[in-house]
Amino acid sequence: MQVEIVIAGFGGQGILFAGQVLAYAAMDAGKEVTWFPSYGPEMRGGTAHCTVIISDEEIGSPLVQHPRAAIVMNRPSLDKYEPLVRPGGLLVVNASMAGRAVERTDLEVVALPASEMAEDLGDRRLANMVLVGALLARLPVLTLDQVEQALREHMPGRHRHLIEQNIRALREGARAAQEALAVLPR
């Protein structure tokens, strides 16, 4: 089993952090993992993305052309990564900032108003964890418990006070993704 996940958005949306959390959770679970960050020259507001590969076997390359899944936090990321996700893959979209619907019909799509959901949880910066929770609800490469444990064990000291908020966001995203898909016609 090998799963490639791209997470993309603007700098400052927690793109790289979301990828790191998945990578730490996978490592702690004994999986092979790569985390490959990329960001523009602007730390805040520029484009950012990362690729996380989780596997049961050695990973040949951290580069991915057609990931199995993508989390896109904004319209430019949706425009760039929607065509690249492999057919039958999963696209998780921050509907708050996407500005359009997903056009492809050969993907599983979870579109949540993650920014508003994060605001309701008390901090708009939690949208990244809302979408990670949604991803894991539909692509169970890791459990929510494994990701929660990674948050507890690897959160930098200056952000440790945010652990419980991140866990609530993760759980809320998973719940919302399950509810959204439960009402869709099959």
C-alpha positions in Angstrom: 0.0 0.0 0.0 1.3 3.4 -1.0 -0.7 6.6 -0.7 0.4 10.0 -2.1 -1.3 13.1 -0.7 -0.7 16.7 -1.9 -1.8 19.5 0.4 -1.9 23.0 -1.2 -2.9 26.6 -0.5 -1.5 30.0 0.5 1.4 30.4 2.9 0.0 30.9 6.4 -2.8 28.4 6.0 -0.9 25.6 7.8 -0.2 23.6 4.6 3.3 22.4 5.6 2.2 21.8 9.2 -0.7 19.6 8.0 1.7 17.5 6.0 4.2 17.3 8.9 1.4 16.0 11.2 0.5 13.3 8.7 4.2 12.4 8.2 4.8 12.2 12.0 1.7 10.1 12.5 2.8 7.7 9.8 6.3 7.4 11.2 5.0 6.8 14.7 2.8 4.0 13.2 5.8 2.3 11.7 5.1 3.3 8.1 7.6 4.5 5.5 7.0 8.1 4.8 8.3 11.1 2.9 7.3 14.8 3.4 8.4 17.1 0.6 7.6 20.8 1.1 7.5 23.5 -1.5 6.7 27.2 -1.1 7.1 30.4 -2.9 9.3 33.3 -1.8 6.6 34.8 0.4 6.2 33.1 3.7 2.7 34.5 4.2 0.4 34.8 1.3 2.6 33.1 -1.3 1.8 29.7 -2.6 2.7 26.6 -0.6 2.2 22.9 -1.1 3.7 19.7 0.2 3.6 16.1 -0.8 3.3 13.3 1.8 3.7 9.7 0.8 2.8 6.9 3.2 3.7 3.4 2.4 4.2 -0.1 3.9 7.3 -0.5 1.8 10.3 1.6 0.9 9.5 4.7 -1.1 11.4 5.1 -4.4 10.9 8.9 -4.9 9.3 11.8 -3.0 8.1 13.2 -6.4 4.5 12.5 -7.4 2.8 13.4 -10.7 -0.7 12.0 -10.0 -1.4 11.7 -6.3 -4.1 9.5 -5.0 -5.5 12.4 -2.9 -5.2 16.2 -2.6 -6.3 18.7 0.0 -6.8 22.1 -1.7 -7.3 25.2 0.5 -7.9 27.8 -2.2 -8.9 28.4 -5.9 -5.4 28.5 -7.4 -4.7 25.1 -5.7 -8.0 23.7 -6.9 -7.1 24.8 -10.5 -3.7 23.3 -10.3 -4.3 20.0 -8.6 -7.8 19.0 -9.7 -6.4 17.8 -13.1 -3.5 15.9 -11.5 -5.3 13.7 -9.0 -5.5 10.2 -10.4 -8.9 9.0 -11.6 -10.8 7.4 -8.7 -8.8 9.5 -6.3 -10.0 11.8 -3.5 -10.1 15.6 -3.7 -10.8 17.5 -0.4 -11.7 21.1 -1.0 -12.0 24.1 1.3 -15.3 25.3 -0.3 -14.9 28.6 1.7 -12.1 29.7 -0.7 -12.4 27.5 -3.8 -14.6 29.9 -5.7 -16.0 27.1 -7.9 -17.2 23.6 -8.0 -15.1 20.6 -8.9 -15.5 19.8 -12.6 -14.2 16.3 -12.8 -16.7 13.5 -12.4 -14.1 10.7 -11.9 -13.1 11.7 -8.4 -14.5 11.4 -4.9 -15.0 14.9 -3.7 -15.4 16.2 -0.2 -16.1 20.0 -0.3 -16.5 21.6 3.2 -16.6 25.2 4.2 -13.5 24.6 6.3 -12.7 28.3 7.0 -16.1 28.9 8.5 -16.0 25.6 10.4 -12.7 26.6 11.8 -14.1 30.0 12.8 -16.9 28.3 14.6 -14.3 26.3 16.5 -12.6 29.5 17.5 -9.8 30.0 15.1 -9.8 30.3 11.3 -6.3 28.8 11.2 -7.8 25.4 12.1 -9.1 25.0 8.5 -6.1 22.8 7.7 -7.0 20.3 10.4 -10.7 20.3 9.5 -9.6 19.2 6.0 -7.1 16.6 7.3 -9.9 15.1 9.3 -12.1 15.0 6.2 -9.4 13.4 4.2 -8.9 10.6 6.8 -12.6 10.0 7.0 -12.6 9.0 3.3 -9.0 7.7 3.0 -8.2 5.7 6.1 -4.5 5.5 5.6 -4.1 6.6 9.3 -6.6 6.8 12.1 -7.7 10.0 13.8 -6.2 8.6 17.0 -2.8 8.2 15.3 -2.9 11.8 14.1 -4.1 13.1 17.5 -1.1 11.3 19.1 1.3 12.9 16.6 -0.1 16.3 17.5 0.5 15.6 21.2 4.0 14.3 20.7 5.3 16.6 18.0 3.6 19.9 18.4 6.3 22.6 18.9 6.5 23.9 22.5 5.3 27.4 21.6 2.1 25.9 20.1 1.3 23.2 22.6 -1.6 25.2 23.9 -3.3 24.7 20.5 -3.3 20.8 20.7 -6.9 20.4 21.9 -8.2 22.9 19.3 -6.4 21.1 16.5 -7.9 17.8 17.7 -11.4 19.2 17.8 -10.9 20.5 14.3 -9.7 17.2 13.1 -12.7 15.4 14.6 -15.1 18.0 13.3 -13.7 17.6 9.7 -14.1 13.8 9.9 -17.6 14.1 11.2 -18.7 16.6 8.5 -17.1 14.6 5.7 -19.0 11.5 6.8 -22.3 13.4 7.1 -21.8 15.1 3.7 -21.2 11.8 2.0 -24.1 10.1 3.8 -26.6 12.5 2.2 -25.3 12.2 -1.4 -27.1 10.0 -3.8 -25.1 6.9 -4.6 
